[in-house]
Amino acid sequence: MSVPAAAPPGQPKKAATAAWIGSALEYYDFFIYGSAAALIFPKVFFDESDPATATLLSLATFGVAYAARPVGALFLGHFGDRVGRKKIMVFTLILMGVSTFLIGCLPTRAQVGTLAPVLLVLCRVLQGISAAGEQASANSMTLEHAPPHRRGFFTSFTLSGTQGGQLLATLVFIPVAALPEDQLLSWGWRVPFWMSIAVAVVGYVIRRKLEETPAFEAQQATGEVVKLPLVVLLREHWADVLRVIGGALIASVSTIFTVWALAYATSDAVGMDRSSMLWVGALANLVALGAIPAWATLSDRIGRRPVYLIGAVGSAVAMFGYLWAISTGSYPLILVLGVVAFGVVYSAANGVWPSFYGEMFSTRVRLSGMAIGTQIGFAVAGFAVTFAAQIAGPGGDDWSSVALFTAALCVPPVIAALSARETAKIPTEQLGERGAREVSQPETVTA
């Protein structure tokens, strides 16, 4: 086992910044699709169907990207552990920017018939492949650059970046959703997608100057880079892969909150204003920007498992409150419970899982392990929206069944956390190795 050299001064902060900005830009693209799938696409790409069926089909295209993620994880995870984290980070960002821009250029079903939804699904698949490698490469990069006693804090920047991207996507969609119906459905919905061309340019400028991690460079120098990471992963870390798959189901909370709850609130059953509901998501994500690093910092002190469990168990309970609030039609109640459920409670699990999952694996297979494990779990989470639309019944208003369904999806993450080893105090070079022992960390280390 090689011992990596210390990261150059300031490099942990550069890695965290690159992860934050890149993830924000990447998930801006990813989440504007979610808003459009709930509000726009049923009327643009599936308008030949009745409203309920059109919404169901549109939400299914949202889940298609999650189905593509495991395939992308196999490919990008392999090369990330073979050629390095940096190259994958740059590639995924460019792919996401291009595929999202193309969505904004697509003809509608009224213009070209069934070819329109087919092209939409194709672009969505490319988005999913990109997202499969983005978080795993960014998490590996920040974790391996971070000071050992602050891995939770630095690695959380990837997830606070995704919340920043979701916040930006929501803010962009608020004025778009306020457009008159004819303008919204003709050209207005395309503008957020066209803006994503900046992702490729800005992301490349930010990430191309980032140095590879000391842990990966040490492996290259000693010839320890494995030729087939997947073989080593399944031989030595199969149980951890299963834990990550189960843990990744926690993302169902995000997809239900972001997509299904938005569609439910703005449906005829409740009748909330589109812009008002988008503000709920915006404020919840704003709170999450502070809550995620706070929870992650706490995990550096008391461990990953207890903080993660707070988020998983709390989210199962909080979703009942949030969906009930929507059913009442009381906007102040929706706003408060939405911010608490998604901005605070869910952030506990969301802020800790990047370090919690990444620390289960050794450097040789870390990117593969995180990518494959998370993306299989995320695939289920992506289609949770489609299942929720079916569970909600013909009227789409059975919120209690959807809340119960979401709570059930929080059970595997709880089991995964309870069965996992606590890793917060294990030295970086010993992560994922048999016989690794916890050590006490200094109070402060200059990053």
N, C-alpha and C positions, 0 to 999 in steps of 0.2 A: 504493500500500500504506500503510495507516494504522499508526501505531505506538501500541500500547496504553499507557495510563497504568499506573504501578506499582500493584500490588495494595495495598489498605489494610493497615496493620500488623495482623498476626495473622490476616489473611484466609486465607493459604495453610494455616495450621494448622486453621482452622475448616472449610475446604473438605475437607481430608484427613480430619478427624474425621467430617464429615457423610457422606463417601464410605464410610469404614470402617463406621460404625454402620449406615448405610442398607444397604450391601451385606451386612453380617452378618445383619441382620434379613431381607432379601430372600432370601438364599441359605439361611437356616435353613428357610424355606418350601420352597425348591426341592429341598433335599437330603433333607428328611424324606420326600419322595416317593420318592427313590431307595432309601432304606432300606425303606420300605413295599413298594415294587415287588419287592424281592428277598425279603422275609421274610413279608409279609402278603397282598398282593393276589392271588397265585396261589390262595390258599385262600378268599378273600372274593368276588372278582369273576370268577374263572375256574375255579371248583371243579368245573365239569362236565367238564373236560378231565383227561387223565392228568397227573401231576405235572410231567413234562418239558415238555409242551406248555403247561401253565398258566404255568410260569415264563417260557417263551418269549413268550407273549402279554402277560404282565405287564411284562416288560422292554421289549416293543415300545411299550407306552403311555408308558414313560419316554422313549423316543426321539421320541414324537409332539411333545413340546414343542420339541424341537430342529428338527423339520420346520417348526413354526410360526414359529420365530425369524426366518428371512429375510423373511417377510411383515411381521412386526412391525418389523424393522429398516428396511424401506423406508418405512413409515409414520412411525415415531418418529424415524428419522434425518432425514427431510425436515423435520419440525416442530422438531426440536432445533436444526438449522442456521438455521431461519427465525425461531423465537420465543425461542430461548435454551435453555441447558442446565438451568436450575433447574426450569422447568415440567415438563420431561420426567422429571426425577428424582423429583418429588413424585407425578406421575401413575403411574409404573411401580410405585412402592412400594405405593400404595393398591390398584392392580389385583392385585398379587401377594398382598397380605394377604387380600383378599376372596375370590379364587378358591381359595386354599388352605383358608380356613375352610370354604368350601362343600364341599370334598372330605370333610372330617370329618363333614358332615351327610348324605352320600349313602347311599341304601339299598343293600343288598347284592344280589347276583344271586339269592340264595335268596328275597329279598323281592319283587323286581320283575322278575326275569328279565333279558333282554338289555338292558333299558333302563339297568341299573346300569353296565355297562362303557361304554355310550355316553355317559352323563353324566360318567363319570370322564375319558374322553378329552376331552370339551368343556372341563372345568375345567383339564385339563392343557394344552390349547391356550392358554387365557388365561394360564397361568403362563409359557408360552414367549414369548408376545407381550410380557409384562412384562419378562422377563429380557433380551429383545432390546434394549431401550432402556436398561436399568439400568446396565450396565457402561460402555457407550459414553458416556452422559451423565455418569456419575460420573468416568470417566477424563478426559473433556474438561474438566470442571470443575476437577479437581485439577491437571491439566497446565497449564492456562491461568492458574491462580492461583499456581503454584509459582515460586520463584526459579529463574532459568535453569540455574544450576549444580547444582540439586537436584531436577530434574524426575523423575528415576527414583525417588528416595526417596519424594517426596510422592505420586506417581501410584501407587506400589505399595500404598498404603493401601487402594485399592479391592479388590485381590486378597487382601491379608491379611484384609480384612473378609469376603470370601467364605469363607476358611478358618475364620475365627471363627464364621461362620454354620454351616458344616459341622460344626465342633466342637460347637457348641451343639445342633445337630440330633442328632448322635450321642449326646451325653450325655443328651438327653431320651429317646432311644429305648432306652437301656440298661435303665432300670427297666421300661419298657413291654415290651420283649422278654422280660424275666424273669417276666412274669405267667404264671399258668397258661394253658394253650392256650385254654380256653373263654372266659376273660375277655379274653384278648388279641384273639381274633377277633370278639368281640361288641362291646365298647366300648373296650378299651384302646388300640387302634391309632388311634382317633379323637382322643384327647386332644392329641397334638402338633399336629395340624391345627387344632383349635379354638384353641390358644394363639396362633395366628398373627394373631388379630384385633388383638392388640397392635401388630402391624407397622404397620397403617394409622395408628393413633393416635400411636405414638412416632415413626415416620418423618415424619409431617406436622409434628410439633412441632419436630423437629431441622432439617428441610430448608427450612421456609418462611422462616426468618430468614437464610438464606444469600444473600449478594449474587451477582449475575451476574458473570461473569468480565470483567476489563478488556479482553481481546482481543475478546470479542463485543460489548461496549458500544461499543468504538471503531468496529467495523464498522457498528453501528446509527447512530452519530453522523455517519458520513461517507456513509451510504447504500450501503455495500458488501455488505450482506446480499443474497445471490442469491435470485431467485424460485424457481429450479429447481435445488437443490443436486445432484440426481442427474445432471443433464445436465453440469454443470461437473465433477463427480467423474469421470464416465466419459470425458470429453474430455481432462482434464488429469492424472488420477491412475489410469488404468485398470491400469497395471502394478503400482502399489502395492496396489490392491484385490486383484489376483491374489496378490501376496505375502502379504497378510493372510489371505486364504482358505487358502492353503497353510500358513501359520504357525499358524492356529487349529486345525489338526488335532492339535496337541500336546495339546489338551483330551481326546483319546481316552485318554491315560494316566490322567487323573482319573476318567473314567467307567468304565473297565475296573477300576481299583483300587477305586472306591467301590461299584460295583454288581455287576459280574460276579464279581469275586474274592470278594465277600461271599457271593453265592449259591453259588459253587463250594465255598467253605470249609465252609458249613453244610449242604451236600448230603449225601446218603447216601454218596457216593464218598469224602468226607473225614471228615465227622461232627464238625466243630468246633462248640463251643457258640456260640449267637448272641451272647450278651453279651460273651464273650471276644473275638470278632472285631470287635465294635463298639468295644471298647477299643483295638484296634490302630489303627483309623481316628481315634479321639479323640486318641491320643498323637501320631500322625503329624501331625495338624492343629495340635496344640499346638506341636510343633517348627517347623512351617511358619510360625507366627505370628512367630517370631523370624528364621527363615531368609529369608523373602521380603524384608523391608526391608534385611537384610544384603546379599543379592545385588543388590538395586536400588541400594544405596549404592555397591557395587563398580562397577556399570555407569556411575554418574556419574563415576567416576574413569578406568576403562579402556575404556568404551564399551558399547553395548547388545549388539552382535553377539557378542563372545566369551562373555559371560555367558549369553546365550540359547542359544548352541551347546552350552555345557556342559550345560545342562538338557535340550536335545533329544536329543543323543547319549547322555548319561548315562541318561536315562529309558528309551531303547530297550534298553540293557544291563540296567538295574536291574530291569525288569519280569520278565526271565527268572529272576533270583534270587528275587524275591518269590513268583511263582507256583510255582516249584520248592519253595520253603519250605512253601507251603500243602500241596503234594502229599505232603510227608513227614509232615504232621500234628504237627510239632514246634512247639509254641506259642512258646517262647523264640526260635526261629529266625524264625518268622513275624513276631513283634513287632519284632525288630531290623531285619530286612531291609525290613519294611513302613515303618518310620520312616525308614530311610535312603533308600529309593526315593521315597517320596511326600513325606516331611517335609523332606528335604534336597535331593536331586538334582532332582526335578521343580520344586521351588521356584525354582530358578535361572531357568528359562524362564517360570514362572508369575509371578514377581515383576517381570520385565523387560518382558514383552509389552505392558502398558498404556502405557508410555512409548515403547517401540520402535515399536508400530503407530501410536500417536497422532501421533508426530513425523514420520511419512511424509506427513501431510496439512496443508494450510493451514487457517487458522481458518474459512474460508468453508464448507468441506466436511468438517471433521474428524469431527463426530459421525456424519454419513452414512457416511463412509469406514470408520470403525471399526465401526459397527453392521452395515453390509451385509457387509463383509469377514469379520468375526469370526463373524457368525451363520450365514453359509453354511458356513464351516468347522466351526462347532460343530454344525450339523445333521448332518454326517457323523459327528462324534464322538459325538453322542447315539445314533445307530443302531449305533455300533461295539459296544455292549453286545449288541444283538440278533444281529449278525453273529457275535460271539464265542460266543454261546449255540449257534449252529448249527455253528460251526467245532469246538466242543468235543465234538461227536459225540453219539450217542444216550445215552451214559452221562454226558455233561457233564464228563468228566474229562481231556480231551486238552489239558492246560494248555500244553504246549510249542507247539502250533499257535496258541493264543491269544496267547502271548508273541511269537511270530514275526509274527503279524498286527499286534500293537501296535507292534512295532519298525518294520514297514513303514509304518505311519501316521506315524512320526516322521521319515521321509525327506523329505516335502514341507516341513516346517518348517525342516529343515537347508538345503534348497535356497533357500527364501525368505530365510533369514538371510544366506547367502553372497552372494546377488544384491542385497541391500539396501544402501543407503548408510548409513554411520555418521552418526548425528544428535545424539549426546549433547552436542556442543560448539557446535551451531548455535543462534543466538539465537532465542527463542520467536517473535518477529514475522516471522522469515525461514523458519520451518519450512514445508516443502512448496513453497517458491518456487524457481524456477530461478535459478541463480547464487548461492544461499546459501552463505556461507563460515563455516567454523568459527572461533571466537574463544576465547581463553583466558578462563577464569572466575576471579573472586576466590576466595580460600580460604574466606571466610565471608561470608554475607549474612544479616542478621536477617530472619526470616520474619514 
